[in-house]
Amino acid sequence: MPHTIDRTDPRWLLAARACMLAGPSGVLTEDARDRLMRSASDLGFSPIHARAIINIGTGAAAQGGLGISAIEDLTPIPVPTPQAPRFVGIYVRSLIAVLALIAVVMAWWRLG
């Protein structure tokens, strides 16, 4: 049975972006590779999976574009599970700190 992958799949999107940025040469600039790694991290990919997907995309670019072989290479890579954005933890910690400060000020004010 042939492998299929949805065009909205994050693995496909990252590989397609790498393919477009690499162009026909299949070579990424260091800046482009860094941006792709940040995007992959934001999508929830581990660094090793991100590098594998980017390499599949650049290899496909050198061969003329993403095709069946790229789909077959992408399929075994796990799809990341959705994660809460990183800033949520910052907001929660900030909220706890503010509430603690309010409690201290109220205690100080009541005890005089």
N, C-alpha and C positions, 0 to 999 in steps of 0.2 A: 504494500500500500504506500503510495507517495506521501511524503510529508507535506503538510500545509501549515501556513502561518498567517494569521490575520494581519492586515496592514496597519492596524492600530496597536499591535503587540509592541511593547517597549523594546524588545530585542531587535525587531525589524526596524523600528524608528531610529534606534541608535546606529545600527549597521548602515541604514540608508543615509543618515547624516554623515557618517564617516566616509561612505562612498562618494558623496557629493563633494565633501571638503577635499578629498584626496585627488579627485579628478582622474584623468586617464593615466597619469603617471603612477597612481596608487601610493603616493607618498604624502604624508601629512607633515605640516610644519610642527615644531614643538608647541607653539601657541595653540594651534588647532587641536593637537592631541590633548593638551591640558584642559581645554574647554570641553572636549568630549568626555574626558574623565570626570570633570565636575558634573556634567549633565548626567552621566551614568550614575554617579553617586546620588544625585538628586532623585533619580528614578528608582534607587534602591539596590543597584547592582553592587556586588562585592568587587574589589579592584581586579581580581583575577578574571572574573566573568566579563567585566567591562573591557579589559585588554583583549580578551578572546573575541568579543563582538566587534570591537574596533578593527582588529586584525582581519576578521572575516569581511568587513566592509571595505577596507583598503585593498584586500586581495581581489575582491569582486570588482572594484574600480579598475584595477589593472587589467582585468579580463573583460571589461566592457560593461559591467553593471551587475546588479544583484540578480541572480537567477536561481534555478533549481538547486545547484550545488550549495549556494549560500543558505538557502532555506534548510537543506539537509544538515548543514553545519550549525545553524542557529537552534534547531529544534531541541537538541540535548541540553542546551544551556537553560537552567531553571529561570522561570519568570519570577522576578522579585515580588515579595508580598508587600502590599501597601503599608507604609509606615506614616506615623504622625510626623508632620513637619518638625524640624529641629527646634524652631523658635517656640514651640508649645512648652517645652521644658523650661525655657528661659522665662516665659510668662508665668508659669506656675511657681517657680522659685521667687520671682519678683513679687507675686501676689502674697506668698507666705511671708516674705520679709516685710512687706507693707503692713500686713495684718499684725505681725509681731510688734512692729513699731507702734501701731495704734494701740495695741494692748498695753504696752509699756507706758505710753503717754497717758492713757486713761487711768492706769493704776497710780502713776505719779500724781496726777491731778486730783484723784479721789483721796489719796493718802496725804496729800498736801505736803 
